[in-house]
Amino acid sequence: MGTLTRQAALKTAARQSLAGKAAARAATTAPARSRRAMRALGGENVVDLLIRQHRQIRLGFLRAALPGPWRRRNFDRLMRLLAVHEAAEEAHVHPVARRVLRHGRELAARRRAEEKHAKELLIALWRTGPDGAGYLRRLNEARRAVSRHAAREEREELRALGKAVSPLRLRMLGTEVKLAQAYAPTRPHRWVNNEATNKLAAPVLGPLDRALDALRRRGAS
């Protein structure tokens, strides 16, 4: 019995050793697999991604003000970029900032208030359209509000996120933002202005907006 007991103990120890080595290998390779997955998805640091999109939005406002046959297309591109950008921020970025940043709740609340005000201006701009009376005035009002909001967001929220969150998590969050933008509504909606409503609206209003966009393009061609 003593020999059998020793043999059983040795087998148990061997199994535990193998299990420990397997766990260690998994712990070592999991981050590497995550990094490879992020690269495969085109994972971009969320701070860099959003700041780059802020630059695109500023340029988009300038292009949408230009006269000529391309104004409608530039206007549509700007409204789409603004809509998907804010939807992804409200659904994914501000919630993370609220949880991890010092005074995160206050920061996120200020950003949502700014976005709600900007959205009201964008809805009025959308209804006016690039051929409507007062278009340039409404465009300029929206540009000022969006530019102020973007500057505060970069200064108060995005820089702090870049320091408080790990590089891998920032890349994962960047991928979440890109995926959210791929399905988000493409025009401003008054009641869609927080994490819950954006996540609920995406599978309904996203396809509907895109279908209406396609119909409008087909009618214009």
N, C-alpha and C positions, 0 to 999 in steps of 0.2 A: 504493500500500500504506500509505503514511503517513497518508493521509486516512481510509482504512478503519480503521486501527488507532486513530486518534483518535476516530472515531465509535463504535467498539466500547467504548473506554474510557469515553466519555461515557454510553453506554447502561448499562454496568456500574455507574458511579457513581450514575446515576439510580435504578437498581433498588435499590442499597444504601441510598440515601437514603429511598426509599419503605419499604423493609423496616424501617429504623431508626425512621421515624415510626410505622409500624404497631406495632412493639414498644413504643414509648413510650406510644402510646394504650392498648395492652393492659395495660401496667403501671399506667397511671393508672386505667383503668376496672375492673380486676380487684377491687381492694379495695372499690370502690363496689358492684359486683355481689355480692360476698360479704356486704356489709352489708345489701343489699336482700334477699338470700336468707335471712339470719338473721332479718330483720324478718318476712318471709313465713312462716317457720317458728315465729314467736313466740320467737325467740332471747332468752333471759334470762341475764344474768350468772350463772355457775354458783355463785358465792359467795352472791349474793342468793337464788338458787333454793333452795340447800340449807339456808341459815339460815331461810328462810320455812318449809320443810318441817319443820325442827326444832321450830319453834313449833307447827305443826299436830300433830306427834307428841306434844308435851307436853300439848296440849289434848285429843288423842285418848285419852291415858291417863286423864285426869280424866273424860271422858265414858264410857269403858268401865267405870269404877267405879260409875257411877250405877245404882241399882236401877230396875226397871221393865221394861216390854215392849220398850224400845229397846236394852237392854243387848247382846243378840246382834248387832244391826246395828252398834252402835258398836264392839264387839269385832272384828267382821269387818273393818270399815273400818280400824281401828288396825293389825291384823295385816297387812293388805294394804299399807298405807302404809309400815310398817316394812320389809316384805320387799322391795318395789320400790326403796325409798330405799337400803337397804344394798347391794342387788345392783348398782345403778348406780354407787355410790361405789366398791365393790370392783373393778368392771370398768373404770371410766373415770377416776375422780378420784384415787384413791390411786396408780395407776401414773404419772400426770402429776406428782404431788407427789414421788414417789420419784425422778423424773428431773431435775426442775428446782429443787427446794428444797435449800438447805444442810441437811445431815443428813437428806435426804429419805428415805433407806432406813430409818433408825431411826424417823422419824416414821411412815412407812407401816407398819412392822412393829408399832409400838405400837397404831396404830389397828386393824390386823387382829386383834391379840390381844384388844383390848377388844370388837371385834365378834364374835369367836368366843365369848367368855364370854357376851355378851348373847344370842347366838343359842341357846346352850344353855338359858338361862332362858326364851327365847321358845318354844322347842320344848316345854319342860315346860308353859308356859302354854297353848300351843295344844292340847296333849293333855288338859289339865284342862278347858278351855272355860269359858265364862261361867256355866255352871250346875253346874260341878263343885265338889267339896269342896276348900277351900283356894284358891279362885280369887282372892280379894282379896289374900291373902298373896303368891301368885305374881305377880300383877299389880304389886304394889308393889315386889317384888324386881326385876322387869324394868324398871319405871319408873326406879328409882334407877340401875341399871347403864346404861341408855340415856341418861339425862339427863347423867350424868357423862361418858360417851363423847362426846355431842354438844357439851358445853361445852369439853372438851379439843380436839376437832376444830376448833371455831370459833376457839379461841385459838391453837392451835399450827400448824394446817394451812391453814385457809381464808383467814385474814387474810394469811398469807405468800403463798399463791397469788395473792391479789388484787393484791399488789405485784410479784410475779415474772413474771406472765403478762400479755400484752397484752390490752387490752379486747376486741378482736375474737376472740382465742383463748378468752377467758373466755366470750364469748357462744356460740361454736361448741361449747365443752365443755358449756355449759348445754343446748344442743340435743341433743348426744349423750346426756346424762343423761336428758332427757325421752323420747327415742326408746327408750333402754334400758329405762326404767320402763314403757313401753307394752307391752313383750313379756316382762318379767321374771316369774319365779315369784311367786305372791301369798301364799306362806306360807314359813316358815323351813325350810331343808333343811340337815342337819348338815354334809354334806361340801361344800356349795357356799359357799366362803368365801375365794376369791381371784379374780384377774383371769381366769385360764384356765377354772376351773370355772364361773364365772358366765357367761362367753361360750358355753361348751359347753352349759350347762344351759338357757339362755334359750329356744332353739327347741324343746326337748323338754318341760321342766317347766313353762314358761310357759303353753302351750296346755293342758296337762293340768290344771294348777291352775285355770285359768279355766273349763274344762269341769266340774270338780268343784264349783267355786263356783256355777255356773249350776244344776247338779243340786240342790245343797243349797238354793238359793233357791227353786227350783221345788217341792221337797218341803215347804218351810216355808210356802208360799203356799196 
